């Protein structure tokens, strides 16, 4: 069964006039008659009663007409959906993000959907490590991840984050990490956020300090609760919401204590929603970030990859 034959049946069933139906279909009456005869042969019975004075649906025609209309409408909707997706006005965009972009991501999505209300957004709260895996496996279209991005991937620096030490209220007078070396430290487990943990290890190595009593927690909220209970101090990203009256905060803003979060994706993803969302985020990104030394990061998702440009 061909869709064009069903369309011919639906049109003729609506106007009940071969000449008018043929004109609507932009075909000749003989071609329309052939289409109807093909359907009748396939269904095993006449769809129309024909005479010199009228054209009417038969009992079989009336029984099949509504279903045929539904199939034709579905095919037309499918074509419209395809056009919307290809034009960037429909479809789904799968985005990964973490705590560092919890303010930027909703703002970008709201601005993006203001001009594309038909687009569906699928958000996934994941660590950088788990975003990279999902991006590589095609389960995400875009991710807001800690830079640098993997070699050859497109990336756009968007925000700088840094560590904040969260201390029990009894730690008043602490002015830096050197005052905390003898105090117990609660830190997020590496398997929960490998990139955050590795940044923490790098920072401690650069500081030259050694902390003897370290315990592990499953999320930042647990670390803050541990500090509020006076058990241990903890480190969290600067974007973490800290609203507990029984803790003190100590921002750590040395270069080693900060990192850049960027919008990234691997090459080869042809989702037409990526370029317009990329441009939306670019308008909201911190313009002071630029490109990290030695890496060309501000590339459009439509530009050649660094390898294609000869950049190493």
C-alpha positions, 0 to 999 in steps of 0.5 A: 500500500502506497501513501500517495494512494491513501492520500488520493482515497482521503481526498476523493472521500472528502470532495466526492468528485473525481475532477476536484480530487485530481486537481487537489492532488495535482494529477489527472483523473485517469491517474487518480482512478488508477490509484483508487483501483489499486487500493480496491484491489488490495482491500478486496472490494470497491471503495466508491460507488460511481455513476454519471451523476454522483460519487459515493463511499461504499460501506467498505469505503466508509469503514476505512475512511477514518483510519485512512485519514488518521494515517495520512495525518500522521504521515503529514505530522511526521514530515512536519516534525522532520522539517522542525528538527532539521530547522532546529525548531524541534527534537531533543537536546541531551545535556549534562551538567554539574553543580558548577553550572547550576545557575548558568544552565537554567538561564541558557535553557530558558533563553534557548527555548524562548525562541524554540518552544518545541524543543525538548531538553533532557538534563542529566546531573553528572560529574565530569567523568561520567559526562565524558563517558556519556558523550563518548558513547552518544548518550549525551549531545553536550556536557558542561565539564571541567576543562581541558576537554579531550583532544579534538573535542569542541569546547567553550569555556563558560565559568571559573570555579574554585574550592571553598573550605567549609568549617565547623563554627568552632574553627573561628580564627582559621585563616588558611589551609595551614591552620587545618593540617591537624584537623580531620578532613571530609572529602568527596569519594573519588568514584563520585567525582573523579575530576573534582577529587583529582583537582583536590589532590593536585591542589594539596600537592601544590600547597605542600601540606599533608593532611593525616586524618581524611574521611570520605563522603558520598556527596557535598551535602554530606560534607557540609553536614559533617562540618556543621556537626563539628566532626570535620571540615570539607571542601566543596565547589564555589557554586555549592549552596551553603546555608547552614548556620553552624558552619564557616566558609573560607574561599580558596582562590589561588590559581591551583584552587580554581578550574574552568568549566566549559561546554563540550562535545565530541566531533561527529554529532549532527544534532541541528540543535547543537549550534544554536544552543552553543551560541546561546551559551556563548552569549552568557559565558564569562568573556574574561576566560578566553582560551586556556594556555596552549589549547584552542578552546573557543571553537564553534561546533561547526568549525574543524576540530583542533586536529583538522586545523593542525593545532596540537 
